[in-house]
Amino acid sequence: MFFVKELQREIVLEPIHFGPKLRPTIVRLLKEEVEGLALANYGYVVNVIEVPEDKIKSGIIEYDTGDVVFNVKYTALLLRPFINEVLDATVSQCNPLGFFAYVGPLRIFVSKHSMPEDMFNGYDGERDAWISDDKEVEISQGCGVRLKIKGATVEESNITAIGTIKDHYLGFMYEANDE
């Protein structure tokens, strides 16, 4: 789920940024560019942990613009969903087709077909919630659920997943105000 990895990126700087604060400027621009970004092979960059001084290579001048390109290696905390991984998520929205939940920046959709049989026809439009036949379980906005990832797609700087709560020890965990 979460892991630390050394990555590399090119940072382009205009000559106006050159001076005694060059290194902090490179680190600031790197964080602005990559934090929150979804990388296809690695997942979401949650945080840039470290940018060692010796990992910022000398810049190469682009002769047509005057900008300088710095090759920077950095250590980052990444969030990557794996198939069949069990996660604790917070429900953000319920609708007649299922519900959406978030684990940090990762958005997960759970279809009504991926819910237990006693919840299949349990959508209540007035309360905007999924309710079990015995009225014991109510999944609504803000509540916590434990789910299993069944698939994930990477789109343009966005990762989305499909999940299920139709398995042992999965499903409702706590109400919205119980956290």
Steps between C-alpha positions, in 0.01 A plus 500: 500500500744767618864469411813711464681520166778703343374679189641746248361812333618786282440848641514798262605833653503846349814709556313727743515218761880472496676624811573399858158331545526278192483166686194592712329628183565169321363303798191725525424470127553123513250467786247722320529292182492147639308492830148377426601380153404149388789319334391204285750243630534619858169650620432832671789708628379582849810684620855583393699373799853597407700667225869432575728784396726268302199371299434838332715479189653800326256673273503491121425828322232504233657734246177614336326609827782556748329272752701238685389137540602328825478122536390435860483168685274498805347262751119495509220340697265329253145365525427214262196273505553129438237249385345307796641747751269572795466867595308712748322781314260786568176514300462828311185446293217248468279455193263229367788323321732473802725733696831685468764489773841660545829376639708816494494619136388158368132490394335156516157404363306210655212383280176364647597171334812496721301531823357216709167356379308657789598848374440449127162680500572710807558848357296762685477818290357708782789426737751464216626175649530126441310308768500124560173303502514459880568878544816418702748648252474846344772622265474877448722799433780533755485147637796262492511180297753225456524396135708293261645642178386301195645720225679829440539733203756771441378799305656838437651577844220310674464148640157354565404158630210258520437329832278247672357453849359158413742283696578391855596783740425772242235771514377755750747601775373818670243777462585848376512658846666205684851536360 
